[in-house]
Amino acid sequence: MTSAAVSVTAAAPGWPWPVNLAGYDRRPDLTETELEALRRLGLNLRRRRCYDRDHPGWPVISRLLRPLDDARAALWCPDTPHHRRAITDAIGLVLLRCAEENTSYWAWSEHDWLGLIGVSVAAFEHPWPGWIDGTVRPYVAAYAYLLGGFTSFDQLGGFNRLALSWRVFGKDAVDRAQEQITDLLEQWGYRIGRNSDHRMTTVICQSLLLNHSPLLEDLTTEAFDRLRQGTGMRRWHLGALFGIQRAVAALGFCEPPSFSVHGTMPAIEGAPAAWTKWIERWHDTSALTPKVRGIVRGMMAKAGRWLADQHPEITTPDQWTRQTCAAWVAAVDRMNVGDYIQRTVGLSKRSGQPVSPRTKAGMLTATRAFFRDLQEWEWIPRRFDPARALATPRSVLALIGPNPRVIADDVWAKLLWAGLNIEAEDLPANASGPCYPMELIRAITLTWLFAGERSDEISRLRVGCIRWQHDGAPIPGDSADVLAQDAVCLLDIPAHKTGTAFTKPVDPLLGKAIEAWEAVRPDQPRMLDTKTGEHVDLLFAMRARRVAKVYINKTIIPSLCRKAGVPTADVRGNITSHRARSTIASQLYNAKEPMTLFELQAWLGHRSADTTQHYAKITPNTLSKAYRDAGYFERNVRTIEVLVDRDAVESGAAAAGEPWQYYDLGHGFCNYTFFEQCPHRMACAKCDFYTPKDSSKALLLEAKDNLQRMLAAVPLTDDERAAVDDGQAALGQLLERLADVPTPSGATPRQIGIPAHATLLPIITVNQTPT
């Protein structure tokens, strides 16, 4: 038993404490007379309701009795004999424990009061067998609360906080406070009155008790901060406490709860103290987003640990030189996973392996930003140029490029089917079903499957983000009734990671799903959009808080994978919310009538087409079709019709040197056997191997019955391709170059007398059929 008296917390300003603690004799020790009187009273202390009123011991312990009697008068008690006896028996227990410990209850600590109340009903009844039951326990806790400042309710096991609140504050005051809060929470979608009311009632009563007032106006912002930081609230209480504070804020008594996306960052360890101060000073000054500031802070903390290990003489940024930068770039290039980190719990399985090129580039980018800001703000002198001294090595940049993690088409098709048919039984649920209405779940699922947006943008969509148009004009009224087959559904995207707000077309299925959710969405308080600083009506909000952006990764995707019968990971890694963005972009880029890169850039909301290339990937099928349509073989090879004289072949005349194959030039035939090697094949010089079509020999040749027609492939030179592509001008240049080149018969075109205005042969203009 401790001898130090408990300091009783004063009541909140708006509610007076039921008993005046300052008016009592609060000496911690008992006098010999008081102790003797307690021992002589004995059985009277047990059943004080029927004690001997004339016993001489009662006046002796009056300084102990009066506060207990005043507290009993202030307590609310149901008007039943059982409770009237219990409230009196509780006083007897307190006095008996004073006699046992030889000290007054003013000296008891919370641990001492807990020893009397017990951690359970069984522990409370055990020291008093046969005459004490669990009904007395709440009244002992009430005396401990009013007189001893006891608030360790979390250690009482299954303790009814509502009953205790009624006892000390009065049933009407507590019920009125609960009704004000629960009415608002029910409007916002809380399931008060079903399975969630017990938890909410517990936390409301716990908040009132810890704040020492039943008045909601006493639950100020500072009071809620104390409740969160204290030990009286368990971890599972905090979610309900968030809703309670939202309701109290809506009533005008406090500020809404702050919502930190990135949590509290741990203190930097292992780096020089001076270096750590510079990091924290930069972090508190930088205008980058909280997430980016945290990344840079972590990277520079790693640099600080590297300094402590390799360069202990350098402790501040102004000591860095170009040599230090070069050493840091080399260290980053050779760094392994797990080097210079602060926390090793849950370290990646890749520990000890080289970090990825992107990680290396990210570390150097963070270092450049850190030193650039310090120099720009004139905190350190300009001893080097961060852009040059800390540039990412070319060997690292060469390993980085667009590599979208596209989900395979067959897997994506199954996920689409699962999303279009998702039901309540497909989702994790409690006794009352999924934690959100199915309309919300379907809307957020189809948004992920069809919108191609980041999870942060999905969670920040606003009420009224869907619009319908037909032939460029808005569709008035209820779109469900007048929606045309070719109506366009437009989705308004808020300001995002790389740009301002924009509008994009989406599938009408998504628009209908969002409208179905808006039709049943409970009214919600306006919430702060941390990206823009505006208070807006968020689309995906329930119970006065937004749906977490991790809900897609943690709940929606695993549920869809189970329903579709596909694993939650593939060869590219886990299926995450962001991979849908790459998958949809790649499918739009490879469609039968694909989007151009710039159209896809606008649809994704990118500022630069370079960023879009990190999402759109050409599939092998699309690449094969493009290669086939490009006609690489046909561009470099042309075909020409060949007449084969089978009579000359069968009679043996061909073996004797007689012509047996004739290349059709359109205006005549060439019987040169190695025609494909002739430099004049596209601008025939009409040498001795040439036979005009209007000659009698050509007419006799075409009249033969045993003539076979075939196609021969002729490869083209650069000059010949230019003649094909560029026309007459290129042909003239070709003729000029061949003017003095001998023909198969030996004479040159100049000697034969070919005119300079000769035209392109039909080998190019007519016969272009591939072999």
LINNORWO-V667102 format. One record per backbone hydrogen bond with DSSP energy under -0.5 kcal/mol. CO is the residue of the C=O (numbers start at 1). NH is the residue of the N-H. If there is no record, write none. Layout:
co:CO nh:NH
co:CO nh:NH
This chain:
co:6 nh:8
co:12 nh:15
co:19 nh:21
co:20 nh:23
co:21 nh:24
co:24 nh:26
co:28 nh:104
co:31 nh:35
co:32 nh:36
co:33 nh:37
co:34 nh:38
co:35 nh:39
co:36 nh:40
co:37 nh:41
co:38 nh:42
co:41 nh:44
co:42 nh:45
co:42 nh:46
co:43 nh:47
co:45 nh:48
co:47 nh:50
co:48 nh:51
co:51 nh:53
co:52 nh:55
co:55 nh:58
co:56 nh:60
co:57 nh:61
co:58 nh:61
co:59 nh:62
co:61 nh:64
co:61 nh:65
co:62 nh:66
co:64 nh:68
co:65 nh:69
co:66 nh:70
co:67 nh:71
co:68 nh:72
co:69 nh:73
co:70 nh:74
co:71 nh:75
co:78 nh:80
co:80 nh:84
co:81 nh:85
co:82 nh:86
co:83 nh:87
co:84 nh:88
co:85 nh:89
co:86 nh:90
co:87 nh:91
co:88 nh:92
co:89 nh:93
co:90 nh:94
co:91 nh:95
co:92 nh:96
co:93 nh:97
co:94 nh:98
co:95 nh:99
co:96 nh:100
co:97 nh:101
co:98 nh:102
co:98 nh:103
co:102 nh:30
co:104 nh:107
co:105 nh:108
co:106 nh:6
co:108 nh:6
co:109 nh:113
co:110 nh:114
co:111 nh:115
co:112 nh:116
co:113 nh:117
co:114 nh:118
co:120 nh:124
co:121 nh:125
co:122 nh:126
co:123 nh:127
co:125 nh:128
co:126 nh:129
co:128 nh:131
co:128 nh:132
co:133 nh:136
co:134 nh:138
co:136 nh:139
co:136 nh:140
co:137 nh:141
co:138 nh:142
co:139 nh:143
co:140 nh:144
co:141 nh:145
co:142 nh:146
co:143 nh:147
co:143 nh:148
co:144 nh:148
co:144 nh:150
co:145 nh:149
co:151 nh:153
co:152 nh:155
co:153 nh:156
co:157 nh:159
co:159 nh:161
co:160 nh:164
co:161 nh:165
co:162 nh:166
co:163 nh:167
co:164 nh:168
co:165 nh:169
co:165 nh:170
co:166 nh:170
co:167 nh:76
co:170 nh:174
co:171 nh:175
co:172 nh:176
co:173 nh:177
co:174 nh:178
co:175 nh:179
co:176 nh:180
co:177 nh:181
co:178 nh:182
co:179 nh:183
co:180 nh:184
co:181 nh:185
co:182 nh:186
co:183 nh:187
co:184 nh:188
co:185 nh:190
co:186 nh:189
co:188 nh:543
co:190 nh:192
co:191 nh:194
co:191 nh:196
co:196 nh:200
co:197 nh:201
co:198 nh:202
co:199 nh:203
co:200 nh:204
co:201 nh:205
co:202 nh:206
co:203 nh:207
co:204 nh:208
co:205 nh:209
co:206 nh:210
co:207 nh:211
co:208 nh:212
co:208 nh:213
co:209 nh:212
co:212 nh:12
co:215 nh:218
co:216 nh:219
co:218 nh:220
co:220 nh:224
co:221 nh:225
co:222 nh:226
co:223 nh:227
co:224 nh:228
co:225 nh:229
co:226 nh:230
co:232 nh:234
co:234 nh:237
co:234 nh:238
co:235 nh:238
co:236 nh:240
co:237 nh:241
co:238 nh:242
co:239 nh:243
co:240 nh:244
co:241 nh:245
co:242 nh:246
co:243 nh:247
co:244 nh:248
co:245 nh:249
co:246 nh:250
co:247 nh:251
co:248 nh:253
co:249 nh:252
co:258 nh:260
co:259 nh:261
co:272 nh:276
co:273 nh:277
co:274 nh:278
co:275 nh:279
co:276 nh:280
co:277 nh:281
co:278 nh:282
co:279 nh:283
co:280 nh:284
co:281 nh:285
co:282 nh:285
co:282 nh:286
co:289 nh:293
co:290 nh:294
co:291 nh:295
co:292 nh:296
co:293 nh:297
co:294 nh:298
co:295 nh:299
co:296 nh:300
co:297 nh:301
co:298 nh:302
co:299 nh:303
co:300 nh:304
co:301 nh:305
co:302 nh:306
co:303 nh:307
co:304 nh:308
co:305 nh:309
co:306 nh:310
co:306 nh:311
co:307 nh:311
co:311 nh:314
co:313 nh:315
co:316 nh:319
co:317 nh:320
co:321 nh:325
co:322 nh:326
co:323 nh:327
co:324 nh:328
co:325 nh:329
co:326 nh:330
co:327 nh:331
co:328 nh:332
co:329 nh:333
co:330 nh:334
co:332 nh:335
co:335 nh:355
co:336 nh:339
co:337 nh:352
co:338 nh:341
co:342 nh:344
co:344 nh:347
co:348 nh:351
co:350 nh:353
co:353 nh:337
co:356 nh:360
co:357 nh:361
co:358 nh:362
co:359 nh:363
co:360 nh:364
co:361 nh:365
co:362 nh:366
co:363 nh:367
co:364 nh:368
co:365 nh:369
co:366 nh:370
co:367 nh:371
co:368 nh:372
co:369 nh:373
co:370 nh:374
co:371 nh:375
co:372 nh:376
co:373 nh:377
co:374 nh:379
co:374 nh:380
co:375 nh:378
co:381 nh:383
co:384 nh:386
co:385 nh:388
co:385 nh:389
co:386 nh:390
co:388 nh:391
co:393 nh:396
co:393 nh:397
co:394 nh:398
co:396 nh:399
co:397 nh:400
co:404 nh:406
co:408 nh:412
co:409 nh:413
co:410 nh:414
co:411 nh:415
co:412 nh:416
co:413 nh:417
co:414 nh:418
co:415 nh:419
co:416 nh:420
co:417 nh:421
co:419 nh:422
co:423 nh:426
co:424 nh:427
co:430 nh:433
co:433 nh:430
co:437 nh:441
co:438 nh:442
co:439 nh:443
co:440 nh:444
co:441 nh:445
co:442 nh:446
co:443 nh:447
co:444 nh:448
co:445 nh:449
co:446 nh:450
co:447 nh:451
co:447 nh:452
co:454 nh:458
co:455 nh:459
co:456 nh:460
co:458 nh:461
co:461 nh:539
co:461 nh:540
co:462 nh:465
co:465 nh:492
co:467 nh:490
co:468 nh:475
co:469 nh:488
co:470 nh:473
co:473 nh:470
co:474 nh:476
co:477 nh:479
co:478 nh:481
co:478 nh:482
co:479 nh:483
co:484 nh:487
co:488 nh:469
co:488 nh:490
co:489 nh:506
co:490 nh:467
co:491 nh:493
co:491 nh:504
co:493 nh:502
co:499 nh:496
co:502 nh:493
co:504 nh:491
co:506 nh:489
co:507 nh:510
co:507 nh:511
co:508 nh:512
co:509 nh:513
co:510 nh:514
co:511 nh:515
co:512 nh:516
co:513 nh:517
co:514 nh:518
co:515 nh:519
co:516 nh:520
co:517 nh:520
co:517 nh:521
co:527 nh:536
co:528 nh:530
co:529 nh:533
co:529 nh:534
co:534 nh:529
co:534 nh:536
co:536 nh:527
co:536 nh:538
co:537 nh:463
co:539 nh:541
co:540 nh:547
co:542 nh:545
co:545 nh:542
co:548 nh:551
co:549 nh:552
co:550 nh:554
co:551 nh:555
co:551 nh:556
co:552 nh:557
co:555 nh:559
co:556 nh:560
co:557 nh:561
co:558 nh:562
co:559 nh:563
co:560 nh:564
co:561 nh:565
co:561 nh:566
co:568 nh:575
co:570 nh:573
co:573 nh:570
co:574 nh:576
co:576 nh:579
co:576 nh:580
co:577 nh:580
co:577 nh:581
co:578 nh:581
co:578 nh:582
co:579 nh:583
co:580 nh:584
co:581 nh:585
co:582 nh:586
co:583 nh:587
co:584 nh:588
co:585 nh:589
co:586 nh:590
co:588 nh:591
co:588 nh:595
co:591 nh:594
co:596 nh:600
co:597 nh:601
co:598 nh:602
co:599 nh:603
co:600 nh:604
co:601 nh:605
co:601 nh:606
co:608 nh:611
co:608 nh:612
co:609 nh:613
co:611 nh:614
co:612 nh:615
co:612 nh:616
co:615 nh:617
co:619 nh:623
co:620 nh:624
co:621 nh:625
co:622 nh:626
co:623 nh:627
co:624 nh:628
co:625 nh:629
co:626 nh:630
co:627 nh:631
co:627 nh:632
co:628 nh:631
co:631 nh:635
co:632 nh:636
co:633 nh:637
co:636 nh:716
co:638 nh:714
co:640 nh:712
co:641 nh:664
co:642 nh:644
co:642 nh:710
co:643 nh:645
co:643 nh:662
co:644 nh:646
co:644 nh:708
co:645 nh:649
co:646 nh:650
co:647 nh:651
co:648 nh:652
co:648 nh:653
co:648 nh:654
co:649 nh:652
co:652 nh:656
co:653 nh:658
co:654 nh:657
co:660 nh:645
co:662 nh:643
co:662 nh:664
co:663 nh:665
co:663 nh:670
co:665 nh:667
co:665 nh:762
co:667 nh:693
co:668 nh:665
co:669 nh:691
co:670 nh:663
co:672 nh:675
co:674 nh:677
co:675 nh:678
co:678 nh:681
co:682 nh:761
co:687 nh:690
co:689 nh:671
co:691 nh:669
co:692 nh:695
co:695 nh:699
co:696 nh:700
co:697 nh:701
co:698 nh:702
co:699 nh:703
co:701 nh:704
co:704 nh:707
co:706 nh:646
co:708 nh:644
co:710 nh:642
co:712 nh:640
co:714 nh:638
co:717 nh:721
co:718 nh:722
co:719 nh:723
co:720 nh:724
co:721 nh:725
co:722 nh:726
co:723 nh:727
co:726 nh:729
co:727 nh:731
co:728 nh:732
co:729 nh:733
co:730 nh:734
co:731 nh:735
co:732 nh:736
co:733 nh:737
co:734 nh:738
co:736 nh:739
co:738 nh:741
co:738 nh:749
co:739 nh:750
co:741 nh:749
co:743 nh:746
co:747 nh:743
co:748 nh:752
co:749 nh:753
co:749 nh:754
co:755 nh:758
co:761 nh:764
co:761 nh:765
co:762 nh:766
co:762 nh:767
co:766 nh:768
co:767 nh:639
